[in-house]
Every structure is written in structure tokens, then in C-alpha cells.
Amino acid sequence: MLRVFSTYRPLQVARFVKTLFKGEFTIEGVGIFYFDSGRVLLPDLDDKKKLSIMKEVNFTIDNLTVSAL
């Protein structure tokens, strides 16, 4: 399932990834991301913005998981 986020909100993206578990999403102006096992997969290492977003979303997913316990 491809979801398009018009603005980047880490918590919104993290909930989407954690709920669907596997798929892809796009952030307008940034690009496409893939996720599997409830984690955003490593993007192209040359794109620092995508790398930063991946780290932030995965960190937010970890925080959601910890707060749910």
C-alpha cells in the first residue's frame, strides 16, 4: 500500500508504519520509503535527508513500542 504524506510528521508516519508492518510510503518533496517488519528500511546513503527521516521515524516507533508496555 502506498500512502502519500503531504507534510512530514514523524509520529503520524511512525503509527502508519507500525500498524501496516510492510509496504511503502511517500513524503512529498522528499521521496519514497519502504518499510518491513514495522521498521523503515535503509534508504540511499547519499541522501542525508532521507537517512535522517528514517532514523527519526524508527526512533519514534521504538518510543511508541516502549510506551505501550
C-alpha distance (Angstrom), angle and dihedral (degrees) to the residues before:
residue distance angle dihedral
M1 . . .
L2 3.78 . .
R3 3.78 116.1 .
V4 3.79 122.2 -174.0
F5 3.80 117.9 -147.4
S6 3.80 111.3 -160.8
T7 3.80 91.4 -162.6
Y8 3.77 129.1 25.6
R9 3.80 113.2 -112.1
P10 3.82 110.5 164.5
L11 3.81 95.5 -154.0
Q12 3.81 93.3 49.6
V13 3.81 91.9 48.6
A14 3.83 92.0 45.0
R15 3.80 92.3 53.4
F16 3.80 90.5 48.8
V17 3.83 92.7 50.7
K18 3.80 93.8 44.2
T19 3.81 92.8 48.7
L20 3.82 99.2 46.5
F21 3.82 95.5 35.8
K22 3.85 95.0 -162.8
G23 3.80 133.5 38.5
E24 3.76 141.2 62.8
F25 3.77 140.3 -77.0
T26 3.78 138.1 -172.9
I27 3.77 130.5 -140.4
E28 3.80 111.5 -155.3
G29 3.78 111.3 -114.2
V30 3.82 92.8 13.8
G31 3.80 108.7 58.4
I32 3.77 145.1 -125.2
F33 3.80 125.4 -31.3
Y34 3.80 130.6 -169.7
F35 3.77 126.7 -149.5
D36 3.78 135.8 -169.7
S37 3.81 133.7 175.1
G38 3.81 89.2 14.2
R39 3.83 93.8 -60.5
V40 3.79 132.2 103.5
L41 3.79 109.2 -114.5
L42 3.78 123.2 -125.2
P43 3.83 110.4 -84.5
D44 3.79 127.5 -153.8
L45 3.81 105.4 -49.3
D46 3.82 91.7 -140.1
D47 3.80 91.5 65.2
K48 3.81 104.0 78.0
K49 3.82 94.2 -177.3
K50 3.82 92.5 56.0
L51 3.80 90.8 45.1
S52 3.80 90.7 51.7
I53 3.81 92.2 48.8
M54 3.82 91.4 48.6
K55 3.81 91.1 52.9
E56 3.80 93.2 46.3
V57 3.83 94.6 48.1
N58 3.83 92.9 46.6
F59 3.82 89.6 48.4
T60 3.81 89.6 50.9
I61 3.83 90.3 49.3
D62 3.82 89.0 52.6
N63 3.82 89.8 51.4
L64 3.81 91.4 49.3
T65 3.79 89.9 51.5
V66 3.81 93.7 48.8
S67 3.80 93.9 46.7
A68 3.82 90.2 50.6
L69 3.81 91.6 59.7
